[in-house]
């Protein structure tokens, strides 16, 4: 494996790793988004179903109160004496049981006069305690102030919880008493939360009307535990999310088990490790194959260049890879051809230069200069031998210097 191939392999592996990391980040963010959206979707559905059911029950009983308050039997029973009430009691029970057979939530019927004296009720056991009497008077007072159907919650001494709806009764615009329906909280809760939903239904004072799990309620006060009304909470080892809406004076808190982000992340991490490991092994193998394929042309060019480096300028590079390396090899062939031509040209120039130097050397020996010098030496010999000898030596040095200087 050559350097280029190793470098290319590392680069490809790096880019694949970056893409993998970005994919993991996007996948993780998608899981978090999906977890939030899934919780939000379940809460919306639970809230819609619960509110629809409660609205239907409340609307049904409000209509029942209006209808019953207008019946002659109810008006006569409230205004009549004991004899009249004894005669009408059976009819009132028939009316009550007819209502119970049609109703989704069981309830108890109660009639009272303007002085809050209880005249008729269907409670199985009701000791008119001070607590009940106080509640009864309070809710009747609210009916006077509002002159419409009012509501409230009460826990009897038996431990039974009721959601009360009360309306004033009129006879020809004369106020004659009250009619109340007390919805059974246990039955209300059973009907409301019989499906997969959990939640709490309560009034403005956090008195519980219906609840799916008693763990959400302070049983002594029959009030919601505020910690379980928060957007999210943990009970046991289960995480829950909540969403609250208001329906008239009733608050509905839908509670659904939450698929936490941690759970999604845990599953996501396992999936990422598994898929990521496979992708990583595959990407390494792919990087090797890709780098080998991409570096093949470079490796082939390096092999061809080794021949040229050995001095074989006649070698022609032959690479048929149909890529940029093939184009480079063609340019190298052209460059080698130009080098050969330049080399041949330099050889010719060198020969011409040597020839020119010889001619220049020959030209330096001027015949006239040589004749004068030799003539001088001849006369010197005749006149004085020693001078002639010195002149010959100096002339020889001049010639030697001239020749050496011309070759340099």
VMD Tcl script that draws the C-alpha trace (Angstrom):
set ca {
  {0.00 0.00 0.00}
  {1.56 3.32 -1.11}
  {1.43 6.58 0.80}
  {-1.26 8.04 -1.40}
  {-3.49 5.02 -0.89}
  {-3.03 5.11 2.88}
  {-3.76 8.84 2.99}
  {-6.81 8.43 0.78}
  {-8.06 5.57 2.93}
  {-7.71 7.65 6.09}
  {-9.57 10.56 4.49}
  {-12.42 8.36 3.31}
  {-12.66 6.69 6.71}
  {-12.68 10.12 8.38}
  {-15.50 11.43 6.21}
  {-17.51 8.26 6.76}
  {-16.94 8.60 10.51}
  {-18.11 12.23 10.43}
  {-21.24 11.26 8.51}
  {-21.88 8.46 11.01}
  {-21.49 10.82 13.99}
  {-23.84 13.36 12.38}
  {-26.33 10.57 11.72}
  {-26.14 9.52 15.38}
  {-26.73 13.10 16.52}
  {-29.69 13.53 14.17}
  {-31.07 10.14 15.23}
  {-30.73 11.04 18.92}
  {-32.46 14.40 18.43}
  {-35.19 12.61 16.47}
  {-35.70 10.19 19.36}
  {-36.02 13.06 21.84}
  {-38.46 14.85 19.54}
  {-40.44 11.65 19.01}
  {-40.60 10.98 22.77}
  {-41.98 14.48 23.41}
  {-44.43 14.28 20.53}
  {-45.60 10.81 21.57}
  {-46.27 12.00 25.12}
  {-48.01 15.11 23.80}
  {-50.15 13.04 21.43}
  {-51.20 10.61 24.16}
  {-52.00 13.48 26.52}
  {-54.12 15.25 23.92}
  {-56.05 12.08 23.17}
  {-56.55 11.29 26.85}
  {-57.63 14.86 27.60}
  {-60.05 14.86 24.69}
  {-61.62 11.51 25.62}
  {-61.88 12.37 29.31}
  {-63.34 15.83 28.71}
  {-65.82 14.41 26.19}
  {-67.00 11.82 28.72}
  {-67.22 14.32 31.59}
  {-69.00 16.89 29.45}
  {-71.48 14.23 28.36}
  {-72.16 13.07 31.93}
  {-72.47 16.60 33.27}
  {-74.68 17.70 30.41}
  {-76.90 14.65 30.91}
  {-77.37 15.31 34.62}
  {-77.89 19.04 34.14}
  {-80.67 18.28 31.66}
  {-82.04 15.72 34.12}
  {-82.11 18.32 36.89}
  {-83.90 20.80 34.66}
  {-86.45 18.23 33.56}
  {-87.07 16.80 37.05}
  {-87.40 20.26 38.60}
  {-90.24 20.98 36.20}
  {-92.23 17.81 36.97}
  {-95.44 18.04 38.98}
  {-94.40 15.15 41.21}
  {-91.27 16.98 42.44}
  {-93.07 20.27 42.97}
  {-95.97 18.62 44.77}
  {-93.64 16.54 46.91}
  {-91.69 19.63 48.06}
  {-94.83 21.72 48.74}
  {-97.15 18.97 49.98}
  {-97.76 17.57 53.42}
  {-96.73 14.16 54.74}
  {-99.79 12.49 53.20}
  {-99.01 13.87 49.74}
  {-95.37 12.89 50.05}
  {-96.27 9.36 51.07}
  {-98.41 8.98 47.96}
  {-95.74 10.44 45.66}
  {-92.76 8.60 47.14}
  {-93.24 5.55 44.92}
  {-93.42 7.73 41.82}
  {-90.26 9.53 42.81}
  {-88.46 6.23 43.22}
  {-89.72 5.10 39.84}
  {-88.40 8.33 38.33}
  {-85.11 7.85 40.11}
  {-84.63 4.22 39.03}
  {-85.56 5.09 35.47}
  {-82.78 7.64 35.57}
  {-80.31 5.14 37.02}
  {-81.05 2.58 34.30}
  {-80.12 5.09 31.60}
  {-77.25 6.88 33.33}
  {-73.59 6.07 32.82}
  {-72.73 7.11 36.37}
  {-74.83 6.16 39.37}
  {-76.19 8.98 41.52}
  {-78.41 9.75 44.49}
  {-81.44 12.03 44.43}
  {-82.18 14.56 47.19}
  {-85.04 17.06 47.63}
  {-85.13 19.82 50.23}
  {-87.27 22.81 51.03}
  {-86.30 26.45 51.19}
  {-85.10 26.01 54.76}
  {-82.66 23.27 53.70}
  {-84.73 20.54 55.36}
  {-84.15 17.25 53.57}
  {-87.53 15.91 52.38}
  {-86.49 12.99 50.16}
  {-83.27 11.13 49.41}
  {-82.12 7.82 47.92}
  {-78.92 7.41 49.91}
  {-78.70 3.85 51.26}
  {-77.44 5.17 54.58}
  {-77.33 8.80 55.44}
  {-76.96 10.00 58.92}
  {-77.57 13.70 58.47}
  {-74.39 14.70 60.15}
  {-73.40 18.25 60.87}
  {-70.82 17.97 58.09}
  {-73.41 16.89 55.52}
  {-75.94 19.46 56.71}
  {-73.32 22.21 56.48}
  {-72.36 21.14 52.96}
  {-76.03 20.92 51.99}
  {-76.70 24.43 53.21}
  {-73.57 25.77 51.56}
  {-74.34 24.35 48.13}
  {-77.95 25.51 48.37}
  {-76.74 29.00 49.20}
  {-74.54 28.92 46.10}
  {-77.64 27.99 44.08}
  {-79.44 31.03 45.45}
  {-76.54 33.33 44.58}
  {-76.06 31.93 41.09}
  {-79.66 30.94 40.39}
  {-78.40 28.13 38.24}
  {-76.98 24.65 38.62}
  {-74.09 24.66 41.07}
  {-71.64 21.94 42.01}
  {-69.54 20.73 44.90}
  {-67.91 17.67 46.41}
  {-68.36 16.00 49.77}
  {-66.98 13.00 51.64}
  {-69.54 11.32 53.90}
  {-68.76 9.82 57.27}
  {-68.94 6.41 55.58}
  {-65.91 7.39 53.47}
  {-68.00 7.68 50.32}
  {-67.26 10.62 48.02}
  {-69.89 12.40 45.95}
  {-69.96 15.10 43.31}
  {-73.13 17.14 43.84}
  {-75.19 19.12 41.34}
  {-77.93 21.33 42.84}
  {-80.66 23.48 41.30}
  {-83.41 25.65 42.74}
  {-87.00 24.52 42.10}
  {-89.70 27.03 41.13}
  {-93.47 26.75 40.91}
  {-94.86 29.51 38.78}
  {-91.86 31.72 39.53}
  {-92.13 31.02 43.23}
  {-89.04 29.52 44.82}
  {-90.12 26.37 46.67}
  {-86.95 24.29 47.31}
  {-83.94 22.47 45.90}
  {-83.26 19.35 43.88}
  {-79.82 17.71 44.01}
  {-78.10 14.81 42.33}
  {-75.05 13.33 44.06}
  {-72.86 11.43 41.62}
  {-71.01 8.47 43.06}
  {-67.28 9.21 42.82}
  {-66.32 5.52 42.75}
  {-68.65 4.80 39.86}
  {-67.67 8.05 38.17}
  {-64.00 7.07 38.46}
  {-64.66 3.54 37.22}
  {-66.55 4.73 34.15}
  {-64.13 7.55 33.45}
  {-60.89 5.61 33.81}
  {-62.03 2.16 32.71}
  {-59.82 2.45 29.66}
  {-56.06 2.98 29.50}
  {-56.17 6.52 30.82}
  {-55.36 7.81 34.25}
  {-56.18 11.15 35.72}
  {-57.84 13.34 38.34}
  {-61.06 15.32 38.10}
  {-61.40 18.00 40.75}
  {-63.01 21.32 41.52}
  {-61.47 24.74 42.05}
  {-60.61 23.86 45.65}
  {-58.87 20.66 44.51}
  {-61.62 18.50 46.00}
  {-61.58 15.23 44.10}
  {-64.57 14.34 41.93}
  {-63.04 11.30 40.25}
  {-59.62 9.73 40.29}
  {-58.01 6.73 38.63}
  {-55.55 5.95 41.42}
  {-55.96 6.72 45.09}
  {-52.22 7.34 45.29}
  {-52.93 10.69 43.64}
  {-55.23 11.77 46.48}
  {-54.86 12.77 50.08}
  {-57.44 10.30 51.40}
  {-57.94 12.16 54.67}
  {-58.86 15.46 53.01}
  {-60.06 13.94 49.71}
  {-57.95 16.51 47.88}
  {-55.44 16.25 45.08}
  {-51.79 15.97 45.95}
  {-50.34 18.95 44.12}
  {-47.14 17.08 43.22}
  {-49.23 14.92 40.88}
  {-50.64 17.96 39.09}
  {-47.23 19.05 37.86}
  {-46.36 18.64 34.14}
  {-44.38 15.51 35.02}
  {-43.76 13.41 38.09}
  {-42.50 10.00 39.15}
  {-44.54 7.45 41.07}
  {-42.79 4.25 42.00}
  {-40.45 3.51 39.12}
  {-42.78 4.95 36.49}
  {-42.52 8.40 34.99}
  {-45.78 10.20 34.17}
  {-46.69 13.34 32.23}
  {-49.82 15.41 32.79}
  {-51.98 17.96 31.04}
  {-54.79 19.95 32.64}
  {-57.84 21.59 31.12}
  {-60.79 23.42 32.63}
  {-64.39 22.48 31.86}
  {-66.74 25.01 33.50}
  {-65.70 24.78 37.16}
  {-64.19 21.32 36.81}
  {-60.52 20.69 36.22}
  {-59.39 17.58 34.37}
  {-55.80 16.45 34.68}
  {-54.96 13.68 32.22}
  {-52.11 11.46 33.36}
  {-50.34 9.06 31.03}
  {-47.25 6.89 31.52}
  {-44.32 8.53 29.84}
  {-41.91 6.86 27.51}
  {-39.02 8.85 28.85}
  {-36.27 10.27 26.73}
  {-33.90 8.06 28.68}
  {-35.73 4.94 27.56}
  {-35.70 6.09 23.96}
  {-32.04 7.03 24.25}
  {-31.18 3.66 25.77}
  {-32.92 1.83 22.95}
  {-31.40 4.27 20.49}
  {-27.89 3.74 21.84}
  {-28.24 -0.04 21.56}
  {-29.53 0.32 18.01}
  {-26.81 2.84 17.16}
  {-24.06 0.60 18.56}
  {-25.36 -2.39 16.63}
  {-26.04 -0.62 13.35}
  {-23.06 1.71 13.80}
  {-20.70 -1.25 14.34}
  {-21.93 -2.91 11.16}
  {-21.66 0.35 9.25}
  {-18.21 1.04 10.66}
  {-16.87 -2.36 9.60}
  {-18.52 -1.97 6.22}
  {-17.19 1.56 5.81}
  {-13.63 0.49 6.64}
  {-13.83 -2.28 4.06}
  {-15.43 0.08 1.57}
  {-12.77 2.73 2.27}
  {-10.05 0.21 1.52}
  {-11.65 -0.90 -1.72}
  {-12.40 2.66 -2.78}
  {-8.93 3.94 -1.91}
  {-7.35 1.01 -3.72}
  {-9.44 1.65 -6.81}
  {-8.81 5.39 -6.70}
  {-5.06 4.99 -6.08}
  {-4.54 2.36 -8.78}
  {-3.80 4.97 -11.41}
  {-1.34 6.76 -9.10}
  {0.45 3.49 -8.26}
  {0.70 2.62 -11.95}
  {2.11 6.06 -12.73}
  {4.72 5.68 -9.97}
  {5.86 2.35 -11.43}
  {6.20 3.88 -14.89}
  {8.13 6.84 -13.49}
  {10.65 4.47 -11.88}
  {11.71 3.37 -15.38}
  {12.29 6.96 -16.41}
  {14.24 7.66 -13.20}
  {16.63 4.88 -14.18}
  {17.61 6.96 -17.21}
  {15.50 5.14 -19.78}
  {14.22 8.21 -21.59}
  {13.01 6.08 -24.46}
  {10.43 4.48 -22.17}
  {6.86 5.52 -23.02}
  {4.31 5.57 -20.19}
  {1.20 3.64 -21.11}
  {-1.76 4.17 -18.74}
  {-5.31 3.61 -19.98}
  {-7.44 4.46 -16.95}
  {-9.60 7.12 -18.58}
  {-9.00 9.65 -15.81}
  {-6.77 12.59 -14.95}
  {-3.80 10.29 -14.30}
  {-3.92 9.18 -17.94}
  {-3.79 12.85 -18.98}
  {-0.82 13.44 -16.66}
  {1.00 10.43 -18.14}
  {0.51 11.85 -21.65}
  {1.97 15.17 -20.52}
  {4.92 13.36 -18.95}
  {5.56 11.51 -22.23}
  {5.55 14.83 -24.02}
  {7.89 16.31 -21.42}
  {10.33 13.36 -21.73}
  {10.29 13.77 -25.50}
  {11.12 17.47 -25.10}
  {13.93 16.55 -22.67}
  {15.38 14.15 -25.21}
  {15.30 16.82 -27.88}
  {16.91 19.32 -25.54}
  {19.59 16.79 -24.64}
  {20.41 16.19 -28.28}
  {20.48 19.93 -28.88}
  {22.86 20.42 -25.92}
  {25.20 17.77 -27.34}
  {25.31 19.54 -30.68}
  {25.89 22.90 -28.99}
  {28.75 21.45 -26.94}
  {30.49 20.16 -30.09}
  {30.04 23.51 -31.81}
  {31.44 25.26 -28.74}
  {34.57 23.11 -28.65}
  {35.13 23.66 -32.32}
  {34.74 27.40 -31.86}
  {37.27 27.38 -29.01}
  {39.85 25.65 -31.18}
  {39.35 28.16 -33.90}
  {39.63 30.95 -31.38}
  {42.88 29.45 -30.09}
  {44.28 29.28 -33.55}
  {43.27 32.84 -34.14}
  {45.17 33.94 -31.09}
  {48.45 32.96 -32.71}
  {48.71 35.99 -34.96}
  {51.33 35.32 -37.66}
  {52.58 38.87 -37.58}
  {53.07 38.77 -33.79}
  {54.84 35.43 -34.06}
  {57.12 36.70 -36.89}
  {58.16 39.80 -34.95}
  {58.87 37.81 -31.82}
  {61.02 35.23 -33.61}
  {62.89 37.98 -35.45}
  {63.66 39.72 -32.19}
  {64.94 36.49 -30.65}
  {67.19 35.92 -33.72}
  {68.86 39.32 -33.33}
  {69.23 38.78 -29.64}
  {71.14 35.54 -30.24}
  {73.61 37.39 -32.43}
  {74.08 40.17 -29.93}
  {73.83 38.38 -26.57}
  {72.93 34.72 -25.92}
  {71.64 35.18 -22.38}
  {68.97 37.66 -23.36}
  {67.76 35.41 -26.17}
  {67.34 32.51 -23.72}
  {65.27 34.63 -21.35}
  {63.11 35.86 -24.19}
  {62.38 32.29 -25.36}
  {61.34 31.27 -21.81}
  {59.02 34.25 -21.46}
  {57.55 33.65 -24.90}
  {56.89 30.04 -23.97}
  {55.06 31.18 -20.79}
  {52.95 33.55 -22.86}
  {51.96 30.75 -25.21}
  {51.18 28.39 -22.30}
  {49.09 31.05 -20.55}
  {47.25 31.84 -23.76}
  {46.41 28.16 -24.33}
  {45.29 27.51 -20.74}
  {43.21 30.66 -20.57}
  {41.41 29.80 -23.81}
  {40.29 26.36 -22.40}
  {39.05 27.88 -19.17}
}
mol new
graphics top color blue
foreach p $ca { graphics top sphere $p radius 0.5 }
foreach p [lrange $ca 0 end-1] q [lrange $ca 1 end] { graphics top cylinder $p $q radius 0.2 }
display resetview
